[in-house]
Amino acid sequence: MKLPQPSPGKWLHEAIMGALKGRGLSLATWCDDNEIGRQTIRSYTCGVNAGPRSEELLNKLIDDAGRETVLSMYQHRLLQQAEEFKRWAA
């Protein structure tokens, strides 16, 4: 079974940043190590670029940050937003 792929956007970007920090890493260091600009990777995390190369690098970033942690943080944010919508609709 294929794991769900989070949708690029602000929440995914924040989840990746949090997971990197949790591992004592920074986006700047990761970008330098992988020879990619920070603005370029941000365009991948936010979904501005969505080609095969961007998807490959985004998956590498998620794996290096800790896929399980990223997905957990992303899911938490989605559930939090769903609760806010329930309260708003009530």
C-alpha positions in Angstrom: 0.0 0.0 0.0 1.4 3.4 -1.0 1.6 6.0 1.8 -0.5 9.1 1.4 1.4 12.0 -0.1 0.7 15.3 1.6 -0.4 18.2 -0.5 2.2 20.9 -1.0 1.4 24.2 0.8 2.0 26.1 3.9 1.2 23.3 6.2 3.6 20.9 4.5 6.3 23.5 4.5 5.8 24.1 8.3 5.7 20.3 9.0 9.0 19.9 7.1 10.6 22.8 8.9 9.5 21.5 12.3 10.8 18.0 11.5 14.1 19.3 10.4 14.5 21.4 13.6 13.6 18.3 15.6 16.5 16.5 14.0 18.8 19.5 14.7 19.0 20.4 11.0 18.2 23.6 9.1 16.8 24.1 5.7 19.8 26.2 4.7 22.2 23.3 5.6 20.0 20.7 3.8 19.9 23.0 0.7 23.6 23.5 0.8 24.3 19.8 1.2 22.0 19.0 -1.8 23.1 21.9 -3.9 19.7 23.5 -4.2 18.6 27.1 -3.5 16.3 27.7 -0.5 13.8 29.6 -2.6 13.7 26.7 -5.1 12.9 24.1 -2.4 10.3 26.4 -0.9 8.6 26.5 -4.3 8.6 22.7 -4.2 7.2 22.5 -0.6 4.5 25.1 -1.5 3.6 23.4 -4.8 4.6 26.2 -7.2 6.8 23.7 -9.0 5.3 20.2 -9.4 7.3 18.4 -12.1 9.1 15.1 -11.7 12.4 16.7 -10.5 10.6 18.8 -7.9 8.6 15.8 -6.7 11.8 13.8 -6.4 13.6 16.5 -4.3 10.5 17.1 -2.2 10.4 13.4 -1.3 14.1 13.4 -0.5 13.6 16.4 1.8 10.6 14.7 3.5 12.6 11.5 4.0 15.7 13.4 5.3 13.4 15.4 7.7 11.7 12.2 8.8 8.7 11.1 6.8 6.8 9.8 9.7 7.3 13.0 11.7 6.4 15.2 8.7 3.2 13.2 8.1 2.3 13.3 11.7 2.7 17.0 12.0 0.9 17.6 8.7 -2.0 15.3 9.9 -2.2 17.2 13.2 -2.6 20.5 11.4 -5.3 19.1 9.1 -7.3 17.7 12.0 -6.9 21.0 13.9 -8.2 22.9 10.9 -11.2 20.4 10.6 -12.1 21.1 14.2 -12.0 24.8 13.6 -14.4 24.4 10.7 -16.7 22.3 12.8 -16.9 25.0 15.5 -17.4 27.7 12.8 -20.2 25.7 11.1 -22.0 25.0 14.4 
